Amino acid sequence: MKLPQLRLWLRRFGAILQVAVQVVVGKVLLTLFPERVKQNLLAKSQKTGMARSPNFSYDNWGPTFFSTQYFWFVLKIYWQRLEDTTEEGGVAPDCPVVCLSGQRSSIGDFMQDRWAFKNNVDIRTHRNLQDRMRAALLLLDRDPQCPVVVDTMENQSSQLYAALPERLYVLQEGRILYKGKPGPWDYQPQEVRAVLEKLRGKCGQTLPKL
């Protein structure tokens, strides 16, 4: 095994220990002090406005924390971040994506049964591209004001952009203008708005309120 690979596996092992301790301690605290843990999680959710949404009450997502599914999902996120090479000002990876019409495209063309919350949209782990596209149709039902594409089954976009479970980027002319922190706790929509306002300002346009 080459030295870089050995270092990566050592870091992965460290991530396993970190997540395991987090889950064990969290589970104990959730059992002994449920109200205190609830207050702490709600305080974090206030940053993104999730706690203010009637579709995401604490009873829908709070009890799902520190479960076995939570452990494996968070571990996958940690492992993905170990190989994250994107940075603001750097070249934006051009990854293949698929439009809901079935046409294959790439990120560059749009430069203009795991852990889940309770009572959430019921989507099984995608077994093929058709499953993934059917799930994306649920998003279209909410009339998003932007193009919707899906990652390929190789998950190349998600991996290169370290976008699990969600992350906000602003790309322009093949460069990363903004790289947000991973969600759901740490992303800041207002930061994205500031970047977009700056870009729109050059054209004399304004953005609607978030």
MARMARMI-375622 format. One record per residue (C-alpha): residue in one letter; x, y, z. Coordinates in steps of 0.02 Angstrom, whole numbers, padded with zeros to 5 digits, always signed. Layout:
// residues N
AXYZ;...
This chain:
// residues 210
M+00000+00000+00000;K+00069+00169-00051;L+00098+00304+00080;P-00045+00420+00022;Q-00166+00273+00027;L-00104+00225+00200;R-00131+00402+00262;L-00307+00404+00190;W-00353+00242+00277;L-00280+00304+00441;R-00387+00461+00425;R-00538+00352+00385;F-00506+00249+00540;G-00495+00409+00641;A-00662+00463+00567;I-00740+00297+00620;L-00684+00327+00800;Q-00743+00508+00796;V-00917+00466+00731;A-00933+00315+00847;V-00894+00422+01000;Q-01014+00556+00938;V-01155+00431+00917;V-01126+00343+01084;V-01114+00505+01183;G-01261+00578+01090;K-01368+00425+01121;V-01329+00427+01306;L-01367+00613+01320;L-01528+00593+01219;T-01583+00455+01339;L-01536+00546+01500;F-01572+00726+01452;P-01697+00725+01306;E-01757+00904+01334;R-01582+00975+01345;V-01530+00886+01185;K-01690+00945+01101;Q-01651+01126+01145;N-01474+01108+01078;L-01530+01033+00913;L-01667+01162+00892;A-01542+01302+00921;K-01434+01233+00780;S-01583+01215+00664;Q-01626+01398+00687;K-01474+01445+00583;T-01551+01375+00424;G-01733+01411+00466;M-01775+01225+00469;A-01851+01240+00641;R-01973+01372+00577;S-02042+01258+00442;P-02204+01168+00487;N-02147+01023+00377;F-01995+00990+00488;S-02053+00986+00668;Y-01930+00916+00795;D-02031+00756+00813;N-01997+00721+00629;W-01808+00726+00640;G-01746+00739+00819;P-01779+00557+00870;T-01686+00494+00715;F-01519+00559+00778;F-01385+00441+00846;S-01466+00285+00772;T-01371+00149+00678;Q-01427+00223+00512;Y-01369+00393+00572;F-01196+00321+00611;W-01170+00248+00437;F-01237+00401+00349;V-01129+00524+00447;L-00977+00411+00426;K-01002+00415+00237;I-01007+00606+00245;Y-00845+00612+00346;W-00758+00493+00225;Q-00814+00597+00077;R-00744+00756+00155;L-00573+00675+00175;E-00556+00677-00015;D-00630+00850-00043;T-00514+00953-00155;T-00629+01095-00208;E-00592+01272-00150;E-00655+01447-00185;G-00566+01520-00335;G-00517+01348-00396;V-00575+01258-00551;A-00751+01189-00537;P-00755+01001-00572;D-00860+00966-00727;C-00961+00811-00685;P-01091+00715-00785;V-01273+00741-00734;V-01439+00685-00807;C-01588+00796-00850;L-01760+00731-00805;S-01794+00712-00991;G-01659+00578-00990;Q-01532+00683-01083;R-01356+00672-01015;S-01267+00834-00984;S-01135+00904-00865;I-01121+01027-00721;G-01035+01149-00838;D-01190+01162-00947;F-01286+01244-00803;M-01165+01377-00749;Q-01287+01507-00781;D-01653+00159+00149;R-01527+00258+00242;W-01544+00384+00380;A-01699+00491+00353;F-01816+00598+00455;K-01981+00526+00514;N-02139+00578+00419;N-02027+00636+00277;V-02047+00601+00092;D-02031+00412+00081;I-01890+00375-00043;R-01797+00211-00044;T-01612+00201-00082;H-01595+00224-00270;R-01556+00062-00359;N-01548+00138-00533;L-01559+00303-00626;Q-01747+00287-00648;D-01770+00281-00459;R-01666+00439-00442;M-01764+00531-00577;R-01931+00483-00499;A-01870+00556-00335;A-01820+00717-00423;L-01997+00735-00489;L-02054+00763-00309;L-01945+00918-00308;L-02019+00979-00471;D-02191+00970-00391;R-02134+01113-00277;D-02097+01222-00428;P-01912+01264-00397;Q-01852+01420-00490;C-01700+01333-00562;P-01653+01186-00674;V-01660+01015-00590;V-01538+00878-00637;V-01484+00718-00549;D-01314+00641-00518;T-01266+00483-00609;M-01267+00318-00515;E-01078+00335-00497;N-01113+00487-00386;Q-00967+00580-00464;S-01039+00754-00435;S-01078+00718-00253;Q-00904+00650-00223;L-00804+00785-00312;Y-00903+00925-00231;A-00914+00838-00061;A-01099+00877-00069;L-01170+00744+00047;P-01299+00772+00118;E-01311+00947+00042;R-01198+01092+00001;L-01217+01261-00083;Y-01098+01319-00220;V-01093+01466-00340;L-01001+01428-00503;Q-00960+01546-00644;E-00857+01521-00800;G-00784+01359-00736;R-00729+01432-00569;I-00794+01411-00391;L-00850+01583-00331;Y-00926+01518-00170;K-00910+01356-00074;G-01028+01338+00072;K-01010+01229+00224;P-01103+01064+00226;G-01287+01063+00275;P-01405+01050+00355;W-01328+01138+00506;D-01189+01241+00430;Y-01246+01309+00264;Q-01290+01492+00254;P-01416+01540+00117;Q-01387+01724+00153;E-01204+01706+00103;V-01259+01633-00063;R-01381+01777-00084;A-01241+01903-00055;V-01135+01823-00191;L-01282+01817-00313;E-01331+01997-00273;K-01155+02051-00316;L-01164+01960-00482;R-01340+02021-00520;G-01294+02199-00473;K-01182+02209-00624;C-01338+02185-00731;G-01447+02303-00629;Q-01558+02160-00569;T-01616+02114-00393;L-01658+01949-00313;P-01823+01905-00228;K-01826+01886-00039;L-01778+01714+00027;
